């Protein structure tokens, strides 16, 4: 992924935060004619503090043809999409101006270890359910679904994704001066369109903790 320096963030904290906040990723691997691509839920085990070198947990329906194409040690990518939104030139209050799109994405490169072992599948499915219920749920007791998980485990495949490279693009209008960036953030924060409010809040969180260089032309 091409990431102009002005849209990069230092360290792994923010890329890891995006993965935790937006755990549905696009898993892509090489295919015969075109790449295979499947959306999968992904979790990071709590014990792994560093993103590169960590092992992410993934599961997939074994009826998916993508599953049949996977092998141990295959190279793969996980693509996570954070909040995004259209930036209207009307918020700049300057002319000439053109529209753009602000967004967040994290690309992880890695290798796969796949398993159809029922115990490992159950472990990963249960860990995923516990993690996502804790973050996004409403107090459901995952243990109540243990028997159901056991019944469907034969139709699920487990994947451990070993991260070898992490790339992140936080395109937050950094090429604009501080006053215009603030108006863009306010535009998003005040909006009721899609994830715009989340995008505005995230922009403030990240940019308040990031040194912004002098405005440059985006490449």
N, C-alpha and C positions, 0 to 999 in steps of 0.2 A: 504494500500500500504506500502510495506517495503521500507524505505528510510534510508540508512546509514547516520549517522550524517554528514559525510564529504560532502554529496550531498544536505544538507539542506541549506536554506537561512533563515535569521532572518526576522521576521515581515511579513506583507502581501503585501508590495509594489510590489515585483517582481511577485508573483503569480497573483496579480490583473493585472499587466502589460501584462502577458501572456494571460490572459482571454480577455483583450481588443484587443491585437494584433492578437489573433487566436480564434475568437468567435464561430467557429463551433465546437460544443461539442458532445460527445456521451452520450446520456441519457440512463441509464440502470435502470431497475426495475425488481423485482422478477417475474418469470413466473411459470407456472405449471411444465414444464419439464426443460426448459433452460431459462436464463434471456432474457427479452425483451431489445432490443438495437436499438436506432434510432439517427441518426445525426440531430442535431437541432441548429439553430443560437441562441445565448444567449447574452443578454446585461445586464449590470449593471446600474441601475438608477443612475444618477449623484449625487443624494442626499445621497447615501449610500457610506460612506467613508471606513468603516470597512467591510471586506469580510464576516467574520463569523457574523451571525445575519442579514445580508442583504438579500434582496429579488431580485432574478434574474428573468428576463422576458424571456419567451420561448413560441414558438407557434409550432403547429404540424398539419399536415393534418389529419382530422377526419376520412378519409377512411383508415388510417393506423391501422391495428389490435392492435398495441401497444396502441393507444388512448383508445380503448374500454376496455383495461385491467387496465387503470389508475383510481384511486379513490383519493378523498381528504385525505390528511395526509399520503399517501403512502411514505415509505422510498425510496430514490432514490440516484443515483450518476450521476454526470456530470464529464466527463473526457475530458480535453483539451490537445491537443498535440501541443507543440511548435516545433521549428526547430530541426532537428536531422541529424546525419551524421556518416558514417563509418570512423573510425580512422585507417589508415594503419600504421603498425609498422615501416615502412620505415622513418616516420617523427621523430621517437624517436632518431635515431642515436646511439642506444645502443642495445646490445644483452645479453641474449635472450629477446625476446619481442613477445607479442601476440596482435592480433587486438582486437578492442573493438568498442563500439557504444556510442557516446555522444548524449545526448538528453535532452529535457525538457518536463515534463508533470505535470499537475495540476489535482488533484482529489478532487471534492467537494461532501460531503455527506449532504443530506438535506431531507426535506419533501415537498410534493406537495400540491398546491391548484389549482384545475382545474376549468375551466369555459367555457361554450358554449355561454355565454351572448354576443350578437353581439357588444354592445358598448365596453365591455372590450377587446374582440378580436380585434376590430378596433384600440383601444388605443395601445395595445401591438404591433400589426403589424406595425402601423404607427411609433411608437417610435423606433422599430427595424430598419425600413427602413431609418428613419432620421439619426439614430446613425451610421449605417453602410455606408450610402452614404457620411456622413461627414468624416468618417475615410478613406474609400477606394474608394469612387466614383469619379465622374467627373462633379459635379455641377448639377445633376438632381434635379428638383423641385418635391419633394415627393408629394406636394399638388396636382399636376397634376394627380396623380394616385388615388386620394381619391374616386372617383366614382367606379373605378375598385375594389379597396379594399372592398368597401361596397358590391359589387356584389358577391365577393368570400368569404365573411366573414362567411357565413353559413357552409362552408366546412372546416373551420379552428377552432382549439381548442386553448384556451389560458392556459398557465401554469405559476404560480408564484412558484419559487423554493426558499424555505427558507433555507439558508446555516447554517448548524450546525457544520460542521467540514471542514477544508481545509488542504490538504496535497500537497506538491510540491516536485518534485525531479529535481534538476538541476545537471545532471551528466556531468561535464565539465573537466574531466581528473584531478580532484583535488588530486587524489592519486599520481600524478606525481610531480616531482620537478618543480620549476618555469621556468627553461630553456626549459624543454620538453613541458610544458603547452603552452609556448609562440610559440613553433614551431607548435603545434597542432592548435592553434588559427590562425596562419599565413597560415597554410595549408588550413583551411576552408575559410579564407578571400580571398585567391587568387584563389579559385576554382569557376568554372562556373557550378558545378553540383547542381541541385535542390536548396535547401535552405541552402547550405553549407556556402555561404557568410553571410547570415543572422545569422546563428549559430555562426560563428566566431565573428561577431560584438557583438552579445548578450553575448557571453562568456566574452569578454573584458569589456563590461558594467557591468556585474554582478560581475566578479572576481575582478575588480578594486575597488569595493565597499564592498567586503566581505573578512573577515579575513580567510586565509587558514591555517589550522593546518598543522603540520608536516605530510609528506606523510605517509599514512597507507594503509594496504591491504584492497581492497574493499570487503565488505561482501555481 
